[in-house]
Amino acid sequence: MGNSMKTIVITSQKGGSGKTTLAAQLSVAAEHAKHGPIVLIDTDPQNTLATWWNTREAETPQFAEVTLRALENKLADLAAAGFAYCFIDTPPALTEQNREVLKLADLVLIPARPSPNDLWSLGATLDLVKKAEAPFAFVLTQAKGNARLTLQTVAALSDYGPVFPAIVHDRVDYAASMTDGRTVIELNPSGAAAAETAALWLSIRKKIDEKTNSSKDEFVKTQRRVKAHA
């Protein structure tokens, strides 16, 4: 697969965690930050992300139709076509197909709501992600005004892996924007939801860049070792 495009897979075995909303909002945030071109892929049979995209008036981000069997080749084609980032939405299911998708990720985002039910169900998602050996981080979604519960959830998630500092709160703007193919950045550019979405995207991009740079550093060190022993 081409090295230029980065693939971000959003997954959770818990339904209603906000996967599709996150994919839509972040893809537009990336375009607005001029980090595109961005492409979306929907592997969820419910096709919620595809439905949202089909109601959009804006031409970006773009959308790619693909079967799971052809996904790896399609990602190579999209990279060759010059896309910078690909967001993939997945079904809330423990399947071998999901694991195959996760293996192709440069970063897996696991959305989690600050509720005991969501935390209890994380084990299955983490098992799947770890079996795929994919780098991952948690995104706290649908956080209420209760700061204490939010902090407790962040602390609990931190025991399992990194948590992005930018939190997606439970705001009316998210649902309102999704109904007609838009996002919070387009609906209310100066609102709190737009600000937190933009902040989250910058954190995600930074994490991917750090991973890419550390991989490059490791490659350079390996090359030096090889030359030293030649």
Salt bridges, closest charged atoms under 4 A:
ASP89 OD1 - LYS19 NZ 3.30
GLU96 OE2 - ARG99 NH2 3.60
GLU100 OE2 - LYS103 NZ 3.25
ASP118 OD2 - ARG113 NE 3.16
ASP170 OD2 - LYS144 NZ 2.52
ASP180 OD2 - ARG182 NH2 3.13
GLU186 OE2 - ARG56 NH2 2.79
GLU196 OE1 - HIS169 ND1 2.96
GLU196 OE1 - ARG171 NH2 2.95
GLU218 OE2 - ARG225 NH2 3.87
